[in-house]
Amino acid sequence: MTDTCPNCTRRGTAPITEHQDGDQVSHLYRCAGCGHVWSTNRDLRFYGKEAA
């Protein structure tokens, strides 16, 4: 899953790390454009995916 940098709006940033716990997945991102670091926490059920 990729994300858009909230700082410079660069699209398609791939996560540098991922942690999954049941239906919850957390990603850590670093923008290749501006270097901004951010994280997301998503519920996979809302993306039509099941826990692995």
C-alpha positions as CSV (number, residue, x, y, z in Angstrom):
1,M,0.0,0.0,0.0
2,T,1.4,3.4,-0.9
3,D,0.5,6.8,0.5
4,T,0.8,10.5,-0.3
5,C,3.2,12.6,1.7
6,P,1.3,15.0,3.9
7,N,4.1,17.5,3.7
8,C,4.8,17.9,0.0
9,T,1.9,15.8,-1.5
10,R,4.3,13.5,-3.4
11,R,2.3,10.4,-4.4
12,G,3.1,6.7,-4.4
13,T,5.4,6.6,-1.3
14,A,6.0,3.0,-0.3
15,P,6.2,2.1,3.4
16,I,9.7,1.5,4.9
17,T,8.2,-0.8,7.6
18,E,4.9,-2.6,8.3
19,H,3.4,-4.2,11.4
20,Q,0.1,-6.1,11.3
21,D,-2.0,-7.2,14.2
22,G,-5.1,-8.9,13.2
23,D,-7.2,-6.6,11.0
24,Q,-5.0,-3.6,11.9
25,V,-1.9,-2.6,9.9
26,S,0.6,0.1,10.7
27,H,3.0,1.6,8.1
28,L,5.9,3.9,8.6
29,Y,6.8,6.1,5.6
30,R,9.6,8.4,4.6
31,C,9.1,10.7,1.6
32,A,11.9,10.4,-1.0
33,G,11.2,14.0,-2.1
34,C,11.3,16.0,1.2
35,G,12.4,13.4,3.8
36,H,9.2,13.8,5.9
37,V,8.4,10.8,8.1
38,W,4.9,9.8,9.1
39,S,2.9,6.7,10.1
40,T,-0.6,5.4,9.4
41,N,-2.8,2.9,11.1
42,R,-5.5,1.3,9.0
43,D,-8.3,-1.2,9.5
44,L,-7.9,-3.7,6.6
45,R,-11.6,-4.5,6.7
46,F,-12.3,-1.0,5.2
47,Y,-9.9,-1.8,2.3
48,G,-11.7,-5.1,1.5
49,K,-8.8,-7.2,2.9
50,E,-8.7,-9.9,5.5
51,A,-6.0,-10.5,8.1
52,A,-3.0,-12.5,6.8
